[in-house]
Amino acid sequence: MTDSDKWLSTRFLYTRDARLFAEIEVIELDPSHYKFVIHPTPLGANESSYMRQGPLDSDHLPSAFADVSRVYARQLDCLRAATRLVSSIGPARFTPH
């Protein structure tokens, strides 16, 4: 079993104008370390060149997002950061999935 097999994740749907824009995956690396991966939909990919490149992983964000932390101590802080990043690309709302 690899480390990634042990991770727990929660996914949130992020919508724009009632259409799915992206899926935010918050991954628990251990009880005090969380990271996120943003999985864009075709709609989201059309909004930004960053989203066109595929999933945005907080471990490997482009240098344009240098102010975004890579790992978070709380799940909610991780989700907030991911939501802020997606909302900076375009206006949207998220719902738990």
C-alpha positions in Angstrom: 0.0 0.0 0.0 1.4 3.4 -1.0 1.0 6.6 1.0 -1.6 7.9 -1.5 -3.8 4.8 -0.8 -4.1 6.0 2.8 -5.2 9.5 2.0 -8.8 10.5 2.8 -10.4 13.1 0.5 -13.5 15.1 0.3 -14.8 16.6 -2.9 -16.7 19.8 -3.4 -18.5 21.0 -6.5 -17.8 24.5 -7.6 -20.5 26.0 -9.8 -20.9 29.0 -12.0 -24.3 30.1 -13.3 -25.7 26.7 -12.1 -23.1 24.9 -14.2 -20.2 22.8 -12.9 -17.0 24.9 -13.1 -14.6 22.7 -11.1 -14.3 20.1 -8.5 -12.2 20.8 -5.4 -10.7 17.8 -3.7 -9.4 18.4 -0.2 -7.0 15.6 0.7 -6.1 14.7 4.3 -2.4 13.7 4.3 -2.6 13.2 8.1 -4.8 14.7 10.8 -3.0 18.0 10.7 -1.9 18.3 7.0 -4.3 18.9 4.1 -3.7 19.8 0.5 -6.1 20.5 -2.4 -6.4 19.5 -6.0 -8.7 21.5 -8.3 -10.1 19.5 -11.2 -11.5 21.8 -13.9 -14.4 21.0 -16.1 -14.5 22.0 -19.7 -16.3 25.2 -18.6 -13.5 25.9 -16.1 -10.8 25.1 -18.5 -12.1 27.7 -20.9 -11.8 30.4 -18.2 -8.1 30.2 -17.6 -4.9 28.9 -19.2 -4.0 27.5 -15.7 -7.2 25.5 -15.7 -6.6 24.3 -19.3 -3.4 22.5 -18.2 -5.4 20.0 -16.1 -5.7 19.6 -12.3 -4.1 22.3 -10.1 -2.4 20.6 -7.2 -1.5 22.8 -4.2 1.9 21.0 -4.0 2.7 22.0 -7.6 1.1 25.4 -8.3 2.5 27.7 -11.0 4.7 30.5 -9.7 1.8 33.0 -10.3 0.2 31.5 -7.2 3.3 31.9 -4.9 1.2 33.4 -2.1 -1.0 30.2 -1.8 0.2 27.8 0.8 1.0 24.2 -0.3 -0.2 22.4 2.9 -2.8 23.4 5.5 -3.3 22.5 9.2 -7.1 22.4 8.9 -9.5 21.1 6.3 -11.6 24.3 6.3 -8.5 26.5 5.7 -7.5 24.3 2.8 -11.0 24.5 1.3 -11.1 28.3 1.8 -7.7 28.7 0.0 -8.8 26.5 -2.9 -12.1 28.4 -3.2 -10.3 31.7 -3.2 -8.0 30.5 -5.9 -10.9 29.3 -8.1 -12.9 32.4 -7.5 -9.9 34.5 -8.6 -10.3 32.8 -12.0 -13.9 33.7 -12.3 -17.1 34.2 -10.1 -18.6 31.0 -8.9 -20.1 29.2 -5.9 -19.4 25.8 -4.4 -21.5 23.0 -2.9 -20.5 19.9 -1.0 -20.4 16.7 -3.0 
